[in-house]
């Protein structure tokens, strides 16, 4: 709730292949406007660096040149690569950014003609000092499963650096709240995204939701989706949704893919990050819920 002396400004821009909405609250309209502009600027920067589509992005340069000689990338890209490699190890390969060839085959990503080994995994990626990324074998990475969450985190940083003390950044379902007030966030129904299936109350917390309701398609007579199990290349086909809440949106974004692949077996990874998870079945009913036992500030409450 806003106090009588507070104002709220909300802006929306098309970025990251979705609509990004930033809401900021405070007493100084010029400060809020400047903070929101900085937030959108941070998101646009992540998009330039980590887009698979941009031929000059760090992702494209890595896919072209990180094998066999290595590539120097921006510190943000290096940070995301390091986080992705760690999550791949912790999830035993369920989360893996080297699934790009499958996404290209199914036309979720453009065909670039990159050379890759069909057996390459994140274990063939080396994140070195000096912001260098080296591929031990030819492989193709896509950061679509983690970069959007990272962009949300950088937008929140930009808002705070500009003196904003309360707000929300929402990038198409990947969101983060900050400030003293809790926020009620509604969840889409897994089979009918125009309906609501529940709500989550967040305070000083990030949340990401993954589902295939908008992106499931047929390829050679069978359904595929951009949500893959990195161990097998198997695409998620079930009309379910997974929501994960964590301290940072980078973590929440990636962990939704881990829960999709591992289900209850993801509990150990969730606990490591103090994360909470909710899995909704196709009828909108919860089939699995995980609450971290960690004493995490802003603990998620599922309503």
Secondary structure, DSSP 8 states (H G I E B T S, - for coil): ---TT-EEEEEEEEETTEEEEEEEEES-HHHHHHHHHHHHHHHHHHHHHH-SS-TTSHHHHHHHHTTTT-EE--HHHHHHHHHHHHHHHHTTTSS-GGGHHHHHHTTSS--------TT--GGGEEEEGGGEEEESS------TTTHHHHHHHHHHHHHHHTT--EEEEEETTEEEEESSS-EEEEEE-SS-TTSEEEEEEESS-EEEEEE-TTT-EEETTEEE-S-EETTTTEE--S--EEEEEESSHHHHHHHHHHHHHHGGGGHHHHHHTT-EEEEE-TTS-EEEEE---S--TT--EE-
